[in-house]
Amino acid sequence: MRVEEAVLPGVGRKYTISVRSGDRIVVVVHHSGGRELQYYEKGEFEEPAATLDLTDEEARELGAILAGMLFAPEPSGETRSKLAEETLEWVKVEPGSPSVGKRIADLATPGVHLLAVLREGEALLPNPPPETVLHAGDTLVVAGPHPAVERFSRRVRA
């Protein structure tokens, strides 16, 4: 897979993804938060075979599905041994935690990927933006190497 990125002045960014089959997906991320997906069949460069417009929320939900947050197939072989080095953890932001009121960007920990925020009474927030402010009661879904996730958990819970 190859990904090319281009800045579209006044619009946002364009990502062209070429996959093994030769097909391409173009994703335009607008400054407004909307996303435009275009699918080009192998060898076709002029007109997309399909186009789909998504809101920011729809795009994040699709991203969560593609990332395997809602369902992950059973790993096997080499994938299973690689996963043994990694962990997926749910970290609760308790009332009184120093993390309450902080932005996700303030808690960045090398190697740790914040996959989602679960907030009571609200829809799942997959791939939350760095400016998302944490609230008491939030549950953070994080992934990464065991030691890095443990450091992150201690920072959130301290």
C-alpha positions as CSV (number, residue, x, y, z in Angstrom):
1,M,0.0,0.0,0.0
2,R,1.2,3.5,-0.8
3,V,-0.2,6.7,0.6
4,E,0.4,10.1,-0.9
5,E,-0.6,13.3,0.8
6,A,-1.2,16.7,-0.7
7,V,-2.3,20.1,0.8
8,L,-5.3,21.6,-0.9
9,P,-5.2,25.3,-0.1
10,G,-8.5,26.6,1.1
11,V,-10.0,23.0,1.2
12,G,-7.9,20.7,3.4
13,R,-5.8,17.7,2.6
14,K,-6.0,15.0,0.0
15,Y,-4.7,11.4,0.6
16,T,-4.3,9.0,-2.3
17,I,-4.1,5.4,-1.3
18,S,-2.9,2.8,-3.8
19,V,-3.6,-0.8,-2.8
20,R,-2.1,-4.1,-3.9
21,S,-4.9,-4.7,-6.4
22,G,-4.0,-1.5,-8.3
23,D,-7.2,0.2,-7.2
24,R,-7.0,3.6,-5.5
25,I,-9.0,5.4,-2.8
26,V,-8.8,9.2,-2.6
27,V,-9.8,10.8,0.7
28,V,-10.3,14.5,0.9
29,V,-10.4,15.9,4.4
30,H,-12.1,19.3,4.4
31,H,-11.3,22.0,6.9
32,S,-15.0,21.8,7.8
33,G,-14.5,18.2,9.1
34,G,-16.3,16.6,6.2
35,R,-14.7,13.8,4.2
36,E,-15.0,12.8,0.6
37,L,-14.1,9.3,-0.5
38,Q,-13.5,8.5,-4.1
39,Y,-12.8,5.0,-5.4
40,Y,-10.9,4.5,-8.7
41,E,-10.7,1.0,-10.3
42,K,-7.3,-0.2,-11.5
43,G,-6.1,1.8,-14.5
44,E,-8.8,4.4,-14.2
45,F,-7.5,7.9,-13.5
46,E,-10.2,10.2,-14.8
47,E,-13.5,9.5,-13.1
48,P,-14.1,7.7,-9.8
49,A,-16.2,4.6,-10.0
50,A,-17.9,5.7,-6.7
51,T,-17.9,8.8,-4.5
52,L,-19.1,9.0,-0.9
53,D,-19.5,12.1,1.3
54,L,-19.1,11.6,5.1
55,T,-19.6,13.8,8.1
56,D,-16.7,14.0,10.6
57,E,-18.7,11.6,12.9
58,E,-19.4,9.1,10.1
59,A,-15.7,9.2,9.1
60,R,-14.5,8.5,12.6
61,E,-17.0,5.6,13.0
62,L,-15.8,4.2,9.7
63,G,-12.2,4.6,10.9
64,A,-13.0,2.7,14.1
65,I,-14.5,-0.2,12.1
66,L,-11.5,-0.3,9.8
67,A,-9.1,-0.2,12.7
68,G,-10.8,-3.2,14.3
69,M,-12.2,-1.4,17.3
70,L,-15.7,-2.8,17.0
71,F,-14.7,-6.3,15.7
72,A,-11.2,-7.8,15.3
73,P,-10.8,-11.1,13.5
74,E,-9.0,-13.8,15.4
75,P,-5.2,-13.4,14.8
76,S,-3.1,-16.4,13.8
77,G,0.5,-17.4,13.4
78,E,3.0,-14.5,13.2
79,T,0.3,-11.9,14.0
80,R,-0.5,-13.7,17.3
81,S,3.2,-13.5,18.5
82,K,3.4,-9.8,17.5
83,L,0.2,-9.1,19.5
84,A,1.8,-10.8,22.6
85,E,4.2,-7.8,22.7
86,E,1.3,-5.3,22.6
87,T,-1.6,-4.6,24.8
88,L,-5.1,-3.0,24.5
89,E,-6.3,-1.4,27.7
90,W,-9.3,0.6,29.0
91,V,-8.1,3.3,31.4
92,K,-10.7,5.1,33.5
93,V,-10.3,8.8,34.3
94,E,-11.4,8.9,38.0
95,P,-12.8,12.0,39.7
96,G,-9.9,13.9,41.2
97,S,-7.4,12.6,38.7
98,P,-4.9,15.2,37.5
99,S,-6.0,14.2,34.0
100,V,-9.5,15.7,34.4
101,G,-9.6,18.9,32.3
102,K,-6.5,18.1,30.4
103,R,-6.4,17.7,26.6
104,I,-5.4,14.4,25.1
105,A,-2.4,16.1,23.6
106,D,-1.2,16.9,27.1
107,L,-1.0,13.2,27.9
108,A,0.8,12.0,24.8
109,T,3.1,9.1,25.6
110,P,5.5,7.7,23.0
111,G,4.3,4.4,21.6
112,V,0.8,4.7,23.0
113,H,-2.1,5.1,20.6
114,L,-5.4,6.5,22.0
115,L,-8.0,4.7,20.0
116,A,-11.2,6.0,21.5
117,V,-12.9,7.8,24.4
118,L,-16.0,6.3,26.0
119,R,-18.0,9.0,27.7
120,E,-21.1,8.1,29.6
121,G,-24.3,9.1,27.8
122,E,-22.5,10.0,24.6
123,A,-21.6,8.1,21.4
124,L,-18.2,6.4,21.2
125,L,-15.5,8.9,20.1
126,P,-13.1,7.0,17.9
127,N,-9.7,8.5,17.0
128,P,-10.4,11.6,19.2
129,P,-8.7,14.8,18.2
130,P,-5.7,16.0,20.3
131,E,-7.8,19.0,21.6
132,T,-10.4,16.7,23.2
133,V,-10.6,17.6,26.9
134,L,-10.9,14.7,29.4
135,H,-13.8,14.5,31.9
136,A,-14.1,12.5,35.1
137,G,-15.6,9.2,34.3
138,D,-14.2,9.0,30.7
139,T,-12.7,5.6,29.7
140,L,-9.8,5.8,27.3
141,V,-9.1,2.9,25.0
142,V,-5.4,2.7,24.4
143,A,-3.0,0.4,22.6
144,G,0.8,-0.1,22.5
145,P,3.7,-1.9,24.0
146,H,3.0,-3.1,27.6
147,P,5.6,-0.8,29.3
148,A,4.4,2.3,27.4
149,V,0.7,1.6,28.1
150,E,1.5,1.1,31.8
151,R,3.4,4.5,31.9
152,F,0.3,6.1,30.3
153,S,-2.1,4.5,32.7
154,R,0.0,5.7,35.7
155,R,0.0,9.3,34.4
156,V,-3.8,9.2,33.9
157,R,-4.5,7.6,37.3
158,A,-1.9,9.5,39.4
